[in-house]
Amino acid sequence: MSIQNVYLSLKQGETATNQNRFPITNNETLLGRTWDNEFPDIPFTSQYISRKHALISFDKEENYTIVDLMSKHGTQVNHILIEKNKPFFLRDGDCISLASGAAVLIFHNLSEQNLGDTLDMPLILDKHINDFKGLTVNIVKREILIDGVRIHLTSKDTELFLLLYQRANSAVSYSDIKINVWPERMTSVIGQPDVGREEINTLLYRLRKKLGKYGQLIVSVPRYGYMFEQEDME
């Protein structure tokens, strides 16, 4: 396979070079923010992106992976927050988001577009799709179904639900909710999105109503935030 066939295209955000296409030509490609005279391989200007944010690499078998380098605001692939310092396999068409949308890129691997080949399943483990009687959550497709029927959620409803669901049985702070659900309202003055608790509580109330009896699984953590209690949900 020619490495000329592998590249990233910029969907959202600004780079120091004003490019919108980045060939992956090195064994390791660093994504990060420019500072002083230092330029990562793909240099972004947003201060919400860490200086050394993520690293894309490939092995001798031409398997491509991305690793979050302990960035402050995290890295998502197809809307899934990946673990820090743990390689996550990339496939053609994957959407990479840095710092909750401060930069969004699409990974292209043209060799995978040969329709004559049968591709391996993407390396998203079964744990990301949990099927319960009555309630089904498909993180990959961003779908929530009740009794087999998909419920209609707005983008903010979905972002909030998936954030709580993916951190099930762990309290999620108001600050984390603001950063993950309203990244477009980030302000430099307070260092987080300009969103009040009343707005968060209103969104939570609406989400609980749409989830019906399963809305009670989202509980309030006094003076901190909310938590999704994942138990037997029959």
Buried (B, 14 or more C-beta within 10 A) or exposed (E): EEBEBBBBEBBEBEBEEEEEEBEBEEEEBBBBBBEEEEBBBBBBBBEBBBBBBBBBBBEEEEEBBBBBBEBEBBBBBBBBBBEEEEBBBBBBEBBBBBBBBBBBBBBBBEBBEEEEEEEEEBEBEEEEBBEEEEBBBBBEEBBBBBEEEEBEBEEBBBBBBBBBBBBBEEBBEBBBBBBBBBBEEBEEEEEBBEBEEEBBEEBBEBBBEBBEEBBEBBEEEEEEBBBBEBEEEE
